[in-house]
Amino acid sequence: MKNLIYLGLSFLLILSSCKKAETDLLIDAIKNGHGKKVKVCHQAGKGKINITEINANALASHLAHGDFVLDADGDGYSAIGACSGTKDDCNDNDASINPGATEICGDGKDNNCNGLIDENCDPDFVIFNIRNNAGTIVAPWDADVLLTENGTGDGFLYSTPRAGQKVGYGTDFFDGQKLNSIQSVNWTLIAGNSGIVPYLNIWVTDGLGNYAVISSENNYVGTNFSTRAEWKIFEYGSSKTNFDWLFDSGTGARDGAQYLTLNGSRVNLSQLSDRIVIGDPGSYPSTNVGTGAPRGGYGFNLIWGDTQANFVLKSGQIGGLTITASGVVHTAQN
């Protein structure tokens, strides 16, 4: 009698851990390759569960008395607690979720069934040199430049004691994302001058061969990029005047102070076309691309250094770097 009770409880536990497939989901699966036969975990009585292959038209009656589909979503993985198969699919009603899936950042799901939601979905920044005091843009780099990343990967320490020296801190995490999806950037100044901050250099493209660097040189920390109209344009390739490609309509230009304009007014990021995405060009044309262009291979960059006559303090350190994009706050990390 105890054995029967144990078997009965085991059966109930298995049933409770396996989501029954919705009929419309199964029909869709059949249409897309499951065929006319369906494998189900069949309640055989006395706590026993058998794998049974049934005709699709008999599915409804089997589901009605407690059977459930072995692989309801057809992704090759059976549900946790299933009677056979891999027994490790944490959502057998969604083919995009299984232990072999790639985690999709920002969807709020545990795509790969490892118990974590959106893991490894924050940017990993990398330090890199840009230019030496002599104007050269290749190693060996000036020995008096100090450039190290914080141990937690949330910022960097920088020192460029001589004019022309320039360094960067970049990531390709946002490459391919719309520039107008970037809403704000925040960090904490650990050391340095609060009036002179690492500025932003963001490589952008329309996917048709046009590239440029959209830059914010003033203190942008904590501001709303969809309303902030202080964006300069550099490293723009063949044309010094035609920036229409950045917008869906109107006349794009560069004013005398290097700010990007649309129909004569300085723009905020929300005005740029959805076609404009973040992305490093990989190779850098010589026309209108100077030695100060970030060449680390990253679309999104924080930059320090350049003409030191403009700087009161030649070094500093930031930490706690976060970037908000499409409503998601991303924290820089290793």
HELIX and SHEET records of a PDB file:
HELIX    1   1 LYS A    2  SER A   17  1                                  16    
HELIX    2   2 THR A   23  ALA A   29  1                                   7    
HELIX    3   3 ILE A   30  HIS A   34  3                                   5    
HELIX    4   4 ALA A   56  ALA A   58  5                                   3    
HELIX    5   5 LEU A   59  ALA A   64  1                                   6    
HELIX    6   6 LEU A  179  SER A  181  5                                   3    
HELIX    7   7 ASP A  244  LEU A  246  5                                   3    
HELIX    8   8 LEU A  269  GLN A  271  5                                   3    
HELIX    9   9 GLN A  308  ASN A  310  5                                   3    
SHEET    1   A 3 LYS A  48  ASN A  55  0                                        
SHEET    2   A 3 LYS A  37  GLY A  45 -1                                        
SHEET    3   A 3 PHE A  68  VAL A  69 -1                                        
SHEET    1   B 6 VAL A 126  ARG A 131  0                                        
SHEET    2   B 6 LYS A 166  THR A 171 -1                                        
SHEET    3   B 6 PHE A 300  GLY A 305 -1                                        
SHEET    4   B 6 TYR A 199  THR A 205 -1                                        
SHEET    5   B 6 TYR A 211  SER A 216 -1                                        
SHEET    6   B 6 LYS A 232  PHE A 234 -1                                        
SHEET    1   C 5 VAL A 126  ARG A 131  0                                        
SHEET    2   C 5 LYS A 166  THR A 171 -1                                        
SHEET    3   C 5 PHE A 300  GLY A 305 -1                                        
SHEET    4   C 5 TYR A 199  THR A 205 -1                                        
SHEET    5   C 5 VAL A 277  ILE A 278 -1                                        
SHEET    1   D 4 LEU A 146  GLU A 149  0                                        
SHEET    2   D 4 PHE A 156  SER A 159 -1                                        
SHEET    3   D 4 SER A 315  ALA A 325 -1                                        
SHEET    4   D 4 ILE A 182  ALA A 191 -1                                        
SHEET    1   E 4 LEU A 146  GLU A 149  0                                        
SHEET    2   E 4 PHE A 156  SER A 159 -1                                        
SHEET    3   E 4 SER A 315  ALA A 325 -1                                        
SHEET    4   E 4 VAL A 328  THR A 331 -1                                        
SHEET    1   F 3 GLY A 252  ARG A 254  0                                        
SHEET    2   F 3 LEU A 260  LEU A 262 -1                                        
SHEET    3   F 3 SER A 265  ARG A 266 -1                                        
END                                                                             
